[in-house]
Amino acid sequence: MKQIAVTAALFVCLGFTCPGVAGDKPLVLDVWPGKAAEDDAGNIGAEKFFELKVAGKPYRVAGKPTKWLTNVTKPTLTVYRPAKDKDTGAAVLICPGGGYHNLAWDLEGEEVAAWLNSLGVTGILLKYRVPRRPGDVKGQPAAGPLKDAQRAVSLVRSKAKEWGIDPKRIGMIGFSAGAHLTGSAATNFDKRAYESIDAIDEVSCRPDFGILAYPDWLKLKDRDELAPGIRVSAKTPPLFFVHASDDAVSKVDNSVVMYLALKRAGVPAELHAYASGGHGFAVRQGANPCTAWTRSCADWLRDRGFLKPSLKE
């Protein structure tokens, strides 16, 4: 989500332990060895959670408050595993939105992991660097988050055997800015945004599929052309889009333009554009028809073969 005028009510600072989505406490591991990244710039203060407020009132989605995270300098992965009897062997890296300023931690993170777990998919929540650092250009992939996402895909794939997941069924899902990040990672896998540092970086960072929910910045502002950082080709993985036509924050044109580019490139893609729903509905269920997108997405994942049970050794 784009940053709105925010009054941040401090929730909890470093050391906050998010509850597990299901079953045992989730595994948390660093994306980078040692310090987050030597090229990280700026003194942004301590990492913290806060409750988003708009015009002095708590920001709510489907009647529930939202929990946000900011000032991230140490990217991590939080691994939420499905029940063993439902595990399909697929895994999805989750990129919450927040305009590259904050991360919608519960709305577009933990709750998404719970939904993925219900499908038998391992949900892996990426805590990527926010807010934007000096030198980042709005409308282009933020330097830190793209590096974090590429590294994260390679790291997850390197752990496939250890975690019992299929290295050929590792996808990404993103919301708003996180959907832009997902689109960036899905179209820039052939050009790593940083110099390789170890054997993990020799593992492919191409996601096998992507789910983009109300993405922004995929197209040029005044033209129906892809933004420079979005490089669609025949090798782009299959993508699923969901957007509301009345979204006043991220225009539906972003999904439409990229969908058409994928179609021209011969890449399998599916677009669900709802008449209403606004911005930031995520996976919370409500009366608005757009909340049915999760069922359509699950059908798409099955149809593409991403939810088939893994072959057990």
ABEGO torsion letter per residue (X at the ends): XBBBBBBBBBABBBGBBBBBABEBBBBBBBABBEBABAABBEBAEBBBBBBBBBGGBBBBBGGBBBBBBBGBABBBBBBBBBBAAABAGBBBBBBBBGGGABBBAAAABAAAAAAAAAAGBBBBBBBBBOBBBBGBBBGBBBAAAAAAAAAAAAAAAAAAAAAGBBAABBBBBBBEAAAAAAAAAAAAAABBABBBABAAAABBABBABBBBBGBBGABBAABBBBBAABBBBAABBBBBBBBBAABAABBAAAAAAAAAAAAAAGBBBBBBBBABGEBGAEABBBABAAAAAAAAAAAAAAAAGAABBBBBX
